Amino acid sequence: MRCPVATEQLIDPFGRQITYVRMSVTDRCDFRCVYCMGEDMTFLPRQQVLSLEEIQTIAKAFTELGVNKVRLTGGEPLVRRDVITLFDGIGKLEGLREFCVTTNGSQLRRYARQLKDAGVNRLNISLDSLQPDRFLRLTRTGRLEQVLDGIEAAREAGFERIKLNAVVLKGRNDDEVHELVRYARDRSLDISFIEEMPLGQISEHDRAETFCSSDDVRALIEPYYPLLPTTESSGGPSKYWRMADSNSRVGFISPHSHNFCGDCNRVRVTVEGRLLLCLGNEDSLDLKALLRRYPGDIERLKAAIVEAIVHKPERHHFSNDGDVQIVRFMNMTGG
């Protein structure tokens, strides 16, 4: 990928440079994970969703403004029809240093090689359990063997780095934490453990009761694999630890217990084309309306993005008392 210096940069009011955008390409998914969405979801009609061409235009605008990391997410991005054309287009953008995708892994046996050929260099794959029955309960529709096969397909394709993501819920999968670390170690994968975020109204469990902090998770790992702190960063919110006898990294994403807002370098674009300046706030800019009113005018789009960054808040204010603080589900936000 060519990486010329951008003539413009995105600097928020707190001096943080925005270099990373996460973009949702669909709100649809072949899973119904209990912490991500309701069991009976109503998905958006096609006209309310950004076209693949519009998503590519927004990505281009961001790279011209100094963003050098783009992550495509969903829902599940690989269930969208013809989505590989989008990967091919974004992979050719100048200024892009990291091109990533977050996926549930179900479609990787089909698409891993095509993603690699398109220029994707990093994969995040969700994996919350290694027990087939439990995996089905957590995802409601997922088959563990399909995901594990997808992980193997990704390894065979030769990605620069593959990371597993696990949302840990007390009483539901916290007893598997060390087994998930072992699985990652055995395959030279990284793994991050994520605190559940209060996005969308769910009925499957009480978030206050199932909340498991990063400190709790680390305490579950330490008897099996002592962790060594590092200053490594993937350019995202994970704080990484190492193990003396393994190349795998163990990360923690801690929106509640260890707020990571101080060095936030990220914004998100939802499947509806709304630019979210913070995951934990509803303030947004409607990029879709701008694109459709002024098609092809990328300079106007860039100017609107620059103006919006002035309003990026200093931090989110999530709590872990079980209250829903953001109405939208994670599948619409972008991973």
C-alpha positions, -999 to 999 in steps of 0.1 A, spaced: 0 0 0 13 35 -8 14 58 21 19 95 11 17 122 38 -19 136 40 -22 174 34 -49 176 60 -53 160 94 -82 154 119 -74 169 153 -101 169 180 -105 196 207 -83 176 231 -53 174 207 -60 138 197 -53 129 160 -79 107 144 -61 81 124 -86 51 126 -121 47 113 -144 17 118 -171 14 92 -202 -9 94 -211 -23 60 -243 -40 72 -265 -44 102 -273 -80 92 -257 -111 107 -260 -148 105 -256 -150 143 -278 -134 170 -252 -130 198 -269 -123 231 -248 -92 240 -251 -77 205 -287 -78 194 -322 -90 203 -334 -124 192 -361 -110 169 -344 -82 150 -359 -59 124 -331 -50 100 -329 -18 79 -344 -16 45 -319 -13 16 -325 24 9 -315 33 44 -282 16 42 -251 30 25 -243 16 -9 -209 -1 -13 -198 28 -35 -208 53 -8 -188 34 19 -158 35 -4 -162 72 -10 -163 78 28 -132 57 33 -114 76 6 -123 109 23 -109 97 56 -76 85 41 -72 119 24 -76 135 59 -48 115 74 -66 83 85 -43 54 79 -63 25 95 -97 14 82 -117 -15 98 -148 -29 81 -173 -45 105 -210 -54 106 -233 -70 118 -213 -96 99 -196 -78 69 -192 -110 49 -229 -117 46 -234 -85 24 -238 -93 -12 -208 -84 -35 -189 -70 -4 -156 -83 -18 -157 -55 -44 -157 -30 -15 -126 -47 0 -109 -46 -34 -116 -9 -37 -106 2 -2 -75 -19 -4 -62 3 -32 -66 36 -14 -35 57 -10 -25 65 26 -38 32 40 -13 14 64 -37 -10 80 -68 -26 65 -87 -48 89 -120 -67 92 -140 -78 122 -159 -110 116 -177 -138 134 -157 -163 113 -186 -181 97 -178 -171 61 -140 -172 63 -136 -206 46 -152 -190 16 -136 -155 18 -103 -156 36 -81 -159 6 -101 -132 -13 -97 -108 17 -60 -113 18 -57 -107 -19 -78 -75 -15 -52 -61 9 -67 -69 43 -37 -75 66 -54 -80 100 -84 -100 111 -104 -99 143 -125 -130 148 -152 -133 175 -149 -165 196 -167 -166 230 -167 -203 237 -151 -235 227 -180 -257 238 -205 -263 209 -237 -262 230 -226 -231 248 -215 -214 216 -249 -221 202 -266 -206 233 -244 -174 231 -248 -169 194 -284 -184 192 -277 -196 156 -239 -202 153 -221 -235 147 -187 -236 165 -172 -261 140 -179 -236 112 -161 -208 130 -131 -230 140 -128 -240 104 -129 -204 94 -101 -196 118 -80 -223 101 -88 -209 67 -76 -175 79 -44 -190 92 -38 -208 59 -43 -175 40 -14 -160 58 -27 -128 74 -1 -106 91 -19 -109 124 -51 -127 136 -68 -118 168 -96 -135 186 -122 -114 204 -141 -128 234 -168 -110 254 -167 -125 289 -200 -128 308 -199 -139 344 -217 -172 349 -219 -179 312 -184 -183 298 -159 -169 324 -149 -205 332 -135 -208 297 -111 -179 298 -79 -199 303 -90 -224 276 -95 -196 251 -60 -184 259 -46 -219 254 -64 -222 221 -49 -189 209 -14 -199 222 -15 -232 204 -21 -214 171 1 -183 176 -30 -161 176 -36 -130 197 -67 -128 219 -86 -98 235 -111 -100 262 -139 -74 261 -161 -60 288 -197 -60 277 -210 -25 266 -244 -11 274 -257 -8 238 -293 -17 230 -320 -32 252 -315 -70 256 -335 -95 276 -312 -126 275 -293 -116 307 -290 -89 333 -258 -69 323 -252 -59 359 -251 -95 370 -230 -108 342 -205 -80 341 -169 -93 343 -142 -67 345 -108 -70 328 -92 -73 362 -114 -103 369 -105 -119 336 -68 -113 342 -71 -130 376 -86 -160 358 -57 -162 334 -28 -157 358 -28 -191 376 -23 -208 342 -3 -182 322 14 -154 341 11 -121 322 38 -95 316 28 -59 309 39 -43 276 36 -9 259 25 -26 226 -5 -12 207 -24 -22 177 -37 13 172 -70 4 189 -84 2 225 -67 -31 235 -41 -30 262 -17 -59 256 1 -83 279 27 -110 269 35 -145 282 71 -154 286 68 -187 267 45 -176 238 44 -152 209 7 -146 214 -5 -114 230 -34 -112 255 -54 -79 252 -81 -63 274 -107 -38 261 -120 -21 292 -146 6 285 -158 4 321 -130 -5 344 -100 12 327 -114 39 305 -94 42 273 -106 76 261 -75 96 269 -57 85 237 -88 78 216 -78 80 179 -111 66 165 -144 74 150 -171 52 136 -195 52 106 -227 33 111 -244 13 84 -269 42 80 -240 65 72 -239 84 105 -205 95 117 -202 87 154 -176 107 172 -178 84 203 -192 49 209 -208 61 241 -226 92 228 -254 96 204 -242 128 187 -235 122 150 -233 136 115 -254 123 87 -229 115 59 -254 96 38 -276 127 34 -246 147 24 -234 121 -1 -268 118 -17 -274 156 -19 -240 162 -34 -230 130 -52 -193 130 -61 -184 160 -41 -157 145 -19 -143 179 -9 -176 189 6 -177 155 24 -142 161 38 -150 196 50 -181 183 69 -159 156 86 -133 182 96 -160 204 111 -176 174 129 -144 164 147 -145 197 165 -174 182 185 -158 149 195 -163 146 233 -135 140 257 -148 106 269 -177 82 272 -196 76 305 -205 40 305 -216 24 338 -219 -13 347 -252 -11 366 -271 -27 338 -288 4 325 -291 9 287 -272 41 279 -273 39 241 -304 27 224 -287 14 192 -275 -22 191 -239 -30 185 -247 -45 151 -256 -11 138 -226 6 153 -198 -12 137 -181 -37 160 
